[in-house]
Amino acid sequence: MNYGISFEMVDLHRQEPNRNRRESKYFWDELYCLVSAAGFDTIEIPYEPKWDFGGRSGIPLTMRSIKVKFETPQNYLSILKSSGINKMIGIHLDPSLFISSNLDMYFGAYYHYAVEAIDFAKEVSASYVTLTITPCIGDLKEICPADVKWESFSEQFLNRTAEMLRNVAKYAENKNIMLCIKNEYWSLLRGHKVVDFLRFLDSNIKLDLDTANLVIAGTDPCSIISENINIIGCVHFTDTAFVDDKAVYEQTMPEFPSINATHVFRDIGQGNIDFPAITAKLKEFGYDGSIIFNCRHTKDIYRALLRTRYYINKALPESYLNGGN
């Protein structure tokens, strides 16, 4: 197993003091150095097409923005390497940005940017692209037509998702990029349901095992590993102490519960996820892929980096991660 850090720790979507500086190239140039200083030489990025349309080319999270600032992905990789980051291992695309009552537009955009993310992955020699499987249930219920039963709508939505994913999988296979799907705890395939869906797809698509999202949905990551090691393509270590006892997963903004304000995701080591047990189970069943540490929605990027490094040193030494970086 090798490990890295996810740039999803940089929250670009919600306003807070000094957030706008994260749209500038100088912010990212410094971040690369600090990621390396914290002992990480492998990264994953979220692929966020919204920045293609706002002129925010300082945000290196799309093919276009990287070409604007660095001319080629290879030049960008050289900048990363000069800062101590040797590899971009993977890319995550969340299609929730595109959801609307016009499902032709949604699935068209989903397919287009999934293919673009795969092309980008090929350019930067990444190993995988992982896709969020569906938008949140709350958003989907809002666009469900009044004269259509929810059960019928959700079934049709999943069938259309499956058809689209099979086409994306063929494209990824031709590019020699592993395609994975991630099921956040608010998706139509929350918890263990994603496994049955993968079997239904009957395609070479793998599971992105995301620890916090599984646990919140009431699923034990270790049992998923024991029963489905052959379909796990990548692993995300996310932490949480959140218990969804009020069906927050059905809200339109499940990451920010309106019923009782809380921080759903925590920095690594700040929640209740048993990472040593999960790592041991992965080793037991011979997993040799990547583990990406993701401090999603952290309140302090730099503390999150140091907290993650401290936790690894304390609870998951490099020998435990089978050689680390």
SEDO-747718 format. One record per residue (C-alpha): residue in three letters; x, y, z. Coordinates in pm, 1 decimal, padded with zeros to 6 digits. Layout:
BEGIN
<resn:Ala; east:X; north:Y; up:Z>
...
***
This chain:
BEGIN
<resn:Met; east:00000.0; north:00000.0; up:00000.0>
<resn:Asn; east:00108.8; north:00355.5; up:-00067.6>
<resn:Tyr; east:-00057.7; north:00662.8; up:00072.3>
<resn:Gly; east:-00120.1; north:01026.4; up:-00003.1>
<resn:Ile; east:-00331.1; north:01328.9; up:00078.9>
<resn:Ser; east:-00643.5; north:01463.8; up:-00090.3>
<resn:Phe; east:-00674.0; north:01826.8; up:-00196.1>
<resn:Glu; east:-01043.7; north:01807.7; up:-00105.4>
<resn:Met; east:-00919.0; north:01952.4; up:00222.7>
<resn:Val; east:-00920.9; north:02287.2; up:00040.1>
<resn:Asp; east:-01285.3; north:02393.6; up:00056.6>
<resn:Leu; east:-01345.7; north:02632.1; up:-00232.5>
<resn:His; east:-01722.7; north:02626.9; up:-00223.9>
<resn:Arg; east:-01819.1; north:02799.5; up:00100.7>
<resn:Gln; east:-01737.9; north:03152.2; up:00204.8>
<resn:Glu; east:-01514.7; north:03218.5; up:00502.7>
<resn:Pro; east:-01249.1; north:03477.3; up:00587.5>
<resn:Asn; east:-00970.5; north:03489.4; up:00327.7>
<resn:Arg; east:-01125.9; north:03211.0; up:00120.9>
<resn:Asn; east:-01070.9; north:03402.8; up:-00201.7>
<resn:Arg; east:-00694.7; north:03374.8; up:-00169.2>
<resn:Arg; east:-00737.7; north:03003.6; up:-00241.9>
<resn:Glu; east:-00825.8; north:03103.2; up:-00597.7>
<resn:Ser; east:-00474.8; north:03237.1; up:-00656.0>
<resn:Lys; east:-00177.3; north:03047.3; up:-00791.0>
<resn:Tyr; east:00049.4; north:03161.4; up:-00506.6>
<resn:Phe; east:-00173.1; north:02984.9; up:-00251.4>
<resn:Trp; east:-00132.8; north:02652.3; up:-00428.6>
<resn:Asp; east:00239.8; north:02699.3; up:-00486.6>
<resn:Glu; east:00286.7; north:02732.8; up:-00111.5>
<resn:Leu; east:00048.8; north:02444.7; up:-00037.4>
<resn:Tyr; east:00257.6; north:02200.7; up:-00244.3>
<resn:Cys; east:00562.6; north:02280.9; up:-00032.0>
<resn:Leu; east:00370.1; north:02243.0; up:00293.8>
<resn:Val; east:00218.9; north:01911.5; up:00182.6>
<resn:Ser; east:00570.2; north:01787.1; up:00115.4>
<resn:Ala; east:00697.6; north:01927.2; up:00445.8>
<resn:Ala; east:00424.7; north:01728.8; up:00623.9>
<resn:Gly; east:00567.9; north:01412.2; up:00473.8>
<resn:Phe; east:00337.9; north:01348.5; up:00176.4>
<resn:Asp; east:00469.2; north:01304.1; up:-00176.4>
<resn:Thr; east:00147.6; north:01172.9; up:-00333.6>
<resn:Ile; east:-00174.9; north:01367.6; up:-00390.6>
<resn:Glu; east:-00526.9; north:01321.2; up:-00520.2>
<resn:Ile; east:-00726.6; north:01612.2; up:-00659.8>
<resn:Pro; east:-01098.3; north:01683.1; up:-00695.3>
<resn:Tyr; east:-01181.2; north:01757.5; up:-01058.4>
<resn:Glu; east:-01404.3; north:02067.1; up:-01043.1>
<resn:Pro; east:-01527.6; north:02195.0; up:-01382.5>
<resn:Lys; east:-01706.4; north:02492.5; up:-01225.7>
<resn:Trp; east:-01375.3; north:02682.4; up:-01224.9>
<resn:Asp; east:-01359.1; north:02664.0; up:-01605.0>
<resn:Phe; east:-01648.3; north:02907.6; up:-01620.1>
<resn:Gly; east:-01549.1; north:03162.9; up:-01358.7>
<resn:Gly; east:-01207.0; north:03270.2; up:-01481.4>
<resn:Arg; east:-01043.5; north:03123.8; up:-01167.7>
<resn:Ser; east:-00750.8; north:02969.5; up:-01351.9>
<resn:Gly; east:-00532.9; north:02982.6; up:-01040.7>
<resn:Ile; east:-00720.1; north:02677.3; up:-00910.8>
<resn:Pro; east:-00536.3; north:02375.3; up:-01058.0>
<resn:Leu; east:-00834.2; north:02140.3; up:-01056.7>
<resn:Thr; east:-00923.0; north:02107.7; up:-01426.4>
<resn:Met; east:-00737.9; north:02041.3; up:-01749.0>
<resn:Arg; east:-00812.6; north:02394.1; up:-01870.8>
<resn:Ser; east:-00690.7; north:02575.8; up:-01560.0>
<resn:Ile; east:-00365.9; north:02378.0; up:-01557.2>
<resn:Lys; east:-00302.3; north:02451.1; up:-01925.0>
<resn:Val; east:-00373.2; north:02821.9; up:-01868.6>
<resn:Lys; east:-00114.9; north:02846.8; up:-01590.4>
<resn:Phe; east:00138.8; north:02580.5; up:-01690.3>
<resn:Glu; east:00076.7; north:02522.6; up:-02065.1>
<resn:Thr; east:00092.3; north:02143.3; up:-02027.2>
<resn:Pro; east:00012.4; north:01889.2; up:-01753.3>
<resn:Gln; east:00374.5; north:01775.5; up:-01777.6>
<resn:Asn; east:00491.5; north:02124.1; up:-01679.8>
<resn:Tyr; east:00252.7; north:02112.4; up:-01386.1>
<resn:Leu; east:00393.8; north:01777.6; up:-01274.6>
<resn:Ser; east:00742.3; north:01930.3; up:-01288.2>
<resn:Ile; east:00629.5; north:02209.4; up:-01054.6>
<resn:Leu; east:00484.2; north:01953.1; up:-00815.2>
<resn:Lys; east:00804.4; north:01749.8; up:-00822.8>
<resn:Ser; east:01019.6; north:02054.9; up:-00753.7>
<resn:Ser; east:00810.5; north:02103.0; up:-00437.4>
<resn:Gly; east:00854.5; north:01741.9; up:-00327.6>
<resn:Ile; east:00532.2; north:01590.3; up:-00466.1>
<resn:Asn; east:00620.9; north:01299.3; up:-00691.6>
<resn:Lys; east:00281.8; north:01171.5; up:-00803.8>
<resn:Met; east:-00080.7; north:01262.3; up:-00861.4>
<resn:Ile; east:-00228.7; north:00920.2; up:-00791.2>
<resn:Gly; east:-00596.3; north:00985.6; up:-00856.8>
<resn:Ile; east:-00878.2; north:01221.5; up:-00946.7>
<resn:His; east:-01228.7; north:01252.8; up:-00798.6>
<resn:Leu; east:-01523.5; north:01391.7; up:-00993.6>
<resn:Asp; east:-01852.5; north:01473.5; up:-00820.0>
<resn:Pro; east:-02131.7; north:01528.2; up:-01077.7>
<resn:Ser; east:-02368.0; north:01687.6; up:-00823.8>
<resn:Leu; east:-02282.4; north:02025.8; up:-00977.5>
<resn:Phe; east:-02482.3; north:01932.5; up:-01286.1>
<resn:Ile; east:-02804.2; north:01805.8; up:-01129.3>
<resn:Ser; east:-03127.3; north:01967.8; up:-01249.8>
<resn:Ser; east:-03470.1; north:01863.3; up:-01367.4>
<resn:Asn; east:-03318.6; north:01835.0; up:-01715.1>
<resn:Leu; east:-03170.8; north:01487.3; up:-01677.5>
<resn:Asp; east:-03045.4; north:01480.6; up:-02036.0>
<resn:Met; east:-02822.0; north:01774.6; up:-01946.2>
<resn:Tyr; east:-02713.4; north:01610.3; up:-01619.8>
<resn:Phe; east:-02610.4; north:01279.9; up:-01775.3>
<resn:Gly; east:-02456.1; north:01455.8; up:-02075.2>
<resn:Ala; east:-02239.5; north:01672.3; up:-01848.8>
<resn:Tyr; east:-02157.1; north:01377.8; up:-01622.7>
<resn:Tyr; east:-02032.6; north:01172.0; up:-01917.0>
<resn:His; east:-01845.4; north:01464.1; up:-02076.7>
<resn:Tyr; east:-01650.8; north:01555.8; up:-01764.1>
<resn:Ala; east:-01590.7; north:01195.8; up:-01660.9>
<resn:Val; east:-01423.2; north:01143.9; up:-01997.5>
<resn:Glu; east:-01231.0; north:01470.3; up:-01956.5>
<resn:Ala; east:-01114.9; north:01362.1; up:-01609.2>
<resn:Ile; east:-00997.0; north:01029.7; up:-01754.8>
<resn:Asp; east:-00806.7; north:01212.8; up:-02029.8>
<resn:Phe; east:-00647.3; north:01433.0; up:-01766.2>
<resn:Ala; east:-00560.5; north:01128.9; up:-01553.1>
<resn:Lys; east:-00384.7; north:00978.3; up:-01852.6>
<resn:Glu; east:-00189.6; north:01300.3; up:-01909.8>
<resn:Val; east:-00061.5; north:01313.8; up:-01551.0>
<resn:Ser; east:-00003.6; north:00935.4; up:-01520.6>
<resn:Ala; east:-00264.7; north:00897.2; up:-01246.0>
<resn:Ser; east:-00380.1; north:00546.9; up:-01159.8>
<resn:Tyr; east:-00752.6; north:00598.5; up:-01116.8>
<resn:Val; east:-01052.9; north:00825.2; up:-01155.6>
<resn:Thr; east:-01324.7; north:00793.2; up:-00891.3>
<resn:Leu; east:-01678.8; north:00916.9; up:-00949.7>
<resn:Thr; east:-01939.9; north:01010.0; up:-00692.7>
<resn:Ile; east:-02217.2; north:00769.1; up:-00783.6>
<resn:Thr; east:-02522.5; north:00994.4; up:-00745.0>
<resn:Pro; east:-02612.5; north:01338.5; up:-00612.7>
<resn:Cys; east:-02770.4; north:01346.8; up:-00267.6>
<resn:Ile; east:-03116.6; north:01198.4; up:-00216.2>
<resn:Gly; east:-03254.2; north:01535.6; up:-00107.7>
<resn:Asp; east:-03161.6; north:01700.6; up:-00438.2>
<resn:Leu; east:-03306.2; north:01411.7; up:-00636.1>
<resn:Lys; east:-03634.3; north:01422.3; up:-00446.2>
<resn:Glu; east:-03663.5; north:01792.1; up:-00529.4>
<resn:Ile; east:-03653.2; north:01719.5; up:-00904.3>
<resn:Cys; east:-03873.2; north:01410.0; up:-00891.3>
<resn:Pro; east:-04188.0; north:01499.1; up:-01092.9>
<resn:Ala; east:-04503.6; north:01532.6; up:-00883.7>
<resn:Asp; east:-04683.3; north:01271.7; up:-01092.6>
<resn:Val; east:-04405.6; north:01010.6; up:-01059.9>
<resn:Lys; east:-04356.5; north:00788.8; up:-00756.8>
<resn:Trp; east:-04020.2; north:00832.2; up:-00585.9>
<resn:Glu; east:-03943.1; north:00460.9; up:-00602.6>
<resn:Ser; east:-03997.8; north:00458.0; up:-00978.8>
<resn:Phe; east:-03798.4; north:00777.5; up:-01032.0>
<resn:Ser; east:-03499.2; north:00658.6; up:-00827.2>
<resn:Glu; east:-03497.8; north:00320.6; up:-01005.3>
<resn:Gln; east:-03500.7; north:00487.5; up:-01345.8>
<resn:Phe; east:-03227.7; north:00728.0; up:-01233.6>
<resn:Leu; east:-03003.5; north:00440.3; up:-01126.1>
<resn:Asn; east:-03068.3; north:00249.2; up:-01447.6>
<resn:Arg; east:-02966.7; north:00551.2; up:-01651.2>
<resn:Thr; east:-02663.2; north:00600.0; up:-01427.6>
<resn:Ala; east:-02561.8; north:00238.9; up:-01489.8>
<resn:Glu; east:-02592.7; north:00280.7; up:-01865.9>
<resn:Met; east:-02378.0; north:00593.1; up:-01860.1>
<resn:Leu; east:-02115.6; north:00435.6; up:-01631.6>
<resn:Arg; east:-02075.0; north:00133.0; up:-01855.8>
<resn:Asn; east:-01984.9; north:00367.6; up:-02141.4>
<resn:Val; east:-01742.1; north:00561.8; up:-01922.8>
<resn:Ala; east:-01584.9; north:00233.3; up:-01808.1>
<resn:Lys; east:-01513.7; north:00134.1; up:-02169.1>
<resn:Tyr; east:-01344.4; north:00468.0; up:-02227.8>
<resn:Ala; east:-01136.3; north:00434.0; up:-01909.1>
<resn:Glu; east:-01033.0; north:00081.3; up:-02001.8>
<resn:Asn; east:-00911.3; north:00200.4; up:-02342.7>
<resn:Lys; east:-00703.5; north:00465.1; up:-02164.7>
<resn:Asn; east:-00573.7; north:00211.6; up:-01909.3>
<resn:Ile; east:-00718.2; north:00414.4; up:-01621.3>
<resn:Met; east:-00896.6; north:00236.7; up:-01335.9>
<resn:Leu; east:-01251.0; north:00366.1; up:-01283.3>
<resn:Cys; east:-01397.9; north:00363.0; up:-00930.4>
<resn:Ile; east:-01726.6; north:00477.1; up:-00780.7>
<resn:Lys; east:-01776.3; north:00639.2; up:-00441.8>
<resn:Asn; east:-02102.3; north:00628.6; up:-00244.2>
<resn:Glu; east:-02133.7; north:00912.9; up:00003.3>
<resn:Tyr; east:-02372.4; north:00845.3; up:00289.3>
<resn:Trp; east:-02638.9; north:01063.5; up:00123.3>
<resn:Ser; east:-02637.5; north:00885.8; up:-00215.4>
<resn:Leu; east:-02899.3; north:00649.4; up:-00359.4>
<resn:Leu; east:-02649.1; north:00367.7; up:-00303.9>
<resn:Arg; east:-02558.0; north:00444.0; up:00055.6>
<resn:Gly; east:-02377.0; north:00184.6; up:00260.3>
<resn:His; east:-02367.1; north:-00171.5; up:00130.9>
<resn:Lys; east:-02607.0; north:-00103.9; up:-00160.3>
<resn:Val; east:-02316.8; north:00004.6; up:-00378.0>
<resn:Val; east:-02178.6; north:-00350.5; up:-00378.9>
<resn:Asp; east:-02495.5; north:-00491.4; up:-00533.1>
<resn:Phe; east:-02492.0; north:-00209.4; up:-00787.6>
<resn:Leu; east:-02134.0; north:-00291.7; up:-00887.2>
<resn:Arg; east:-02234.7; north:-00655.0; up:-00941.2>
<resn:Phe; east:-02529.6; north:-00534.0; up:-01148.5>
<resn:Leu; east:-02302.4; north:-00319.4; up:-01365.6>
<resn:Asp; east:-02102.7; north:-00629.6; up:-01459.4>
<resn:Ser; east:-01821.8; north:-00401.8; up:-01570.3>
<resn:Asn; east:-01461.2; north:-00341.6; up:-01476.7>
<resn:Ile; east:-01555.5; north:-00064.5; up:-01232.0>
<resn:Lys; east:-01412.8; north:-00077.0; up:-00881.4>
<resn:Leu; east:-01525.6; north:00042.4; up:-00539.6>
<resn:Asp; east:-01380.7; north:00351.5; up:-00377.0>
<resn:Leu; east:-01397.9; north:00250.9; up:-00010.5>
<resn:Asp; east:-01460.5; north:00570.9; up:00187.4>
<resn:Thr; east:-01449.9; north:00499.5; up:00559.9>
<resn:Ala; east:-01655.4; north:00782.7; up:00713.6>
<resn:Asn; east:-01929.1; north:00763.4; up:00452.0>
<resn:Leu; east:-01966.6; north:00389.2; up:00508.9>
<resn:Val; east:-01973.8; north:00419.3; up:00887.2>
<resn:Ile; east:-02230.7; north:00701.1; up:00889.0>
<resn:Ala; east:-02453.4; north:00485.6; up:00667.2>
<resn:Gly; east:-02425.2; north:00203.0; up:00921.7>
<resn:Thr; east:-02182.2; north:-00016.3; up:00727.8>
<resn:Asp; east:-01864.6; north:-00168.5; up:00872.3>
<resn:Pro; east:-01567.0; north:-00102.2; up:00639.9>
<resn:Cys; east:-01392.6; north:-00415.4; up:00764.2>
<resn:Ser; east:-01685.1; north:-00633.7; up:00658.4>
<resn:Ile; east:-01685.7; north:-00470.8; up:00313.7>
<resn:Ile; east:-01313.2; north:-00547.2; up:00284.2>
<resn:Ser; east:-01351.4; north:-00907.8; up:00398.9>
<resn:Glu; east:-01635.9; north:-00981.7; up:00158.6>
<resn:Asn; east:-01538.0; north:-00768.8; up:-00141.9>
<resn:Ile; east:-01160.8; north:-00723.2; up:-00155.8>
<resn:Asn; east:-01162.7; north:-00815.8; up:-00526.3>
<resn:Ile; east:-01368.2; north:-00509.0; up:-00621.3>
<resn:Ile; east:-01187.8; north:-00245.5; up:-00410.2>
<resn:Gly; east:-00992.1; north:-00012.9; up:-00635.5>
<resn:Cys; east:-00894.1; north:00268.8; up:-00398.9>
<resn:Val; east:-00942.1; north:00360.3; up:-00033.3>
<resn:His; east:-01019.4; north:00694.2; up:00127.7>
<resn:Phe; east:-00951.1; north:00737.8; up:00496.2>
<resn:Thr; east:-01206.5; north:00994.5; up:00610.8>
<resn:Asp; east:-01290.4; north:01050.4; up:00976.8>
<resn:Thr; east:-01612.9; north:01130.4; up:01158.4>
<resn:Ala; east:-01788.2; north:01121.0; up:01494.3>
<resn:Phe; east:-02126.5; north:01197.6; up:01338.6>
<resn:Val; east:-02425.2; north:00971.2; up:01402.6>
<resn:Asp; east:-02709.7; north:01019.8; up:01156.9>
<resn:Asp; east:-03002.2; north:00952.2; up:01389.4>
<resn:Lys; east:-03228.9; north:01213.9; up:01226.2>
<resn:Ala; east:-03215.9; north:01095.7; up:00861.3>
<resn:Val; east:-02990.5; north:01384.0; up:00763.7>
<resn:Tyr; east:-02897.8; north:01183.4; up:00453.9>
<resn:Glu; east:-03236.5; north:01279.6; up:00306.7>
<resn:Gln; east:-03171.3; north:01655.2; up:00330.8>
<resn:Thr; east:-03066.3; north:01871.3; up:00039.0>
<resn:Met; east:-02741.3; north:01968.1; up:00218.2>
<resn:Pro; east:-02648.8; north:01658.1; up:00418.7>
<resn:Glu; east:-02287.7; north:01768.7; up:00468.1>
<resn:Phe; east:-02420.0; north:02060.4; up:00673.0>
<resn:Pro; east:-02716.8; north:01927.8; up:00877.6>
<resn:Ser; east:-02988.3; north:02185.2; up:00939.4>
<resn:Ile; east:-03154.6; north:01981.7; up:01215.0>
<resn:Asn; east:-02860.6; north:02009.1; up:01451.0>
<resn:Ala; east:-02557.1; north:02205.3; up:01338.5>
<resn:Thr; east:-02255.2; north:01979.4; up:01343.3>
<resn:His; east:-01929.7; north:01907.2; up:01166.7>
<resn:Val; east:-01995.7; north:01581.6; up:00979.7>
<resn:Phe; east:-01636.8; north:01516.2; up:00875.1>
<resn:Arg; east:-01340.0; north:01553.1; up:01109.0>
<resn:Asp; east:-00965.7; north:01579.6; up:01058.6>
<resn:Ile; east:-00788.6; north:01244.8; up:01067.5>
<resn:Gly; east:-00765.4; north:01126.0; up:01427.8>
<resn:Gln; east:-01032.8; north:01367.3; up:01549.6>
<resn:Gly; east:-01322.7; north:01124.1; up:01496.3>
<resn:Asn; east:-01409.0; north:00766.6; up:01586.8>
<resn:Ile; east:-01297.9; north:00568.3; up:01280.6>
<resn:Asp; east:-01072.2; north:00273.5; up:01368.9>
<resn:Phe; east:-00806.4; north:00319.0; up:01103.3>
<resn:Pro; east:-00559.3; north:00065.0; up:01249.7>
<resn:Ala; east:-00825.0; north:-00208.0; up:01230.4>
<resn:Ile; east:-00918.3; north:-00112.0; up:00873.7>
<resn:Thr; east:-00553.2; north:-00098.0; up:00766.6>
<resn:Ala; east:-00488.8; north:-00438.5; up:00924.4>
<resn:Lys; east:-00787.9; north:-00583.0; up:00739.9>
<resn:Leu; east:-00664.4; north:-00439.2; up:00409.4>
<resn:Lys; east:-00324.4; north:-00596.5; up:00468.4>
<resn:Glu; east:-00480.6; north:-00926.1; up:00571.8>
<resn:Phe; east:-00663.1; north:-00952.5; up:00240.9>
<resn:Gly; east:-00368.1; north:-00839.8; up:00031.3>
<resn:Tyr; east:-00479.2; north:-00492.1; up:-00074.1>
<resn:Asp; east:-00185.3; north:-00324.2; up:-00250.1>
<resn:Gly; east:-00348.5; north:-00006.3; up:-00381.1>
<resn:Ser; east:-00354.2; north:00347.4; up:-00246.0>
<resn:Ile; east:-00486.0; north:00493.5; up:00077.4>
<resn:Ile; east:-00575.8; north:00860.3; up:00045.8>
<resn:Phe; east:-00615.3; north:01059.2; up:00366.9>
<resn:Asn; east:-00893.2; north:01314.5; up:00323.2>
<resn:Cys; east:-00960.1; north:01581.8; up:00585.4>
<resn:Arg; east:-01277.5; north:01688.1; up:00409.8>
<resn:His; east:-01410.5; north:02030.2; up:00513.8>
<resn:Thr; east:-01128.5; north:02089.5; up:00756.5>
<resn:Lys; east:-01140.8; north:02421.7; up:00938.5>
<resn:Asp; east:-00764.7; north:02462.6; up:00909.5>
<resn:Ile; east:-00577.1; north:02313.6; up:00612.2>
<resn:Tyr; east:-00233.7; north:02337.4; up:00768.8>
<resn:Arg; east:-00334.0; north:02189.6; up:01102.8>
<resn:Ala; east:-00510.0; north:01910.6; up:00913.5>
<resn:Leu; east:-00185.3; north:01823.7; up:00736.6>
<resn:Leu; east:00005.1; north:01810.5; up:01064.6>
<resn:Arg; east:-00272.2; north:01622.9; up:01245.6>
<resn:Thr; east:-00275.0; north:01361.1; up:00971.8>
<resn:Arg; east:00102.4; north:01321.0; up:00983.8>
<resn:Tyr; east:00096.0; north:01297.9; up:01362.7>
<resn:Tyr; east:-00176.4; north:01033.6; up:01348.7>
<resn:Ile; east:00014.4; north:00828.4; up:01092.1>
<resn:Asn; east:00332.1; north:00844.0; up:01300.1>
<resn:Lys; east:00146.7; north:00751.0; up:01617.1>
<resn:Ala; east:-00108.0; north:00491.7; up:01500.3>
<resn:Leu; east:-00010.9; north:00393.5; up:01145.6>
<resn:Pro; east:00369.0; north:00392.6; up:01117.8>
<resn:Glu; east:00506.6; north:00351.1; up:00766.9>
<resn:Ser; east:00590.0; north:-00012.9; up:00834.3>
<resn:Tyr; east:00219.8; north:-00064.7; up:00908.9>
<resn:Leu; east:00134.0; north:00096.5; up:00575.0>
<resn:Asn; east:00374.1; north:-00144.1; up:00404.4>
<resn:Gly; east:00644.1; north:00100.2; up:00312.3>
<resn:Gly; east:00450.8; north:00425.5; up:00316.9>
<resn:Asn; east:00537.1; north:00663.4; up:00039.8>
***
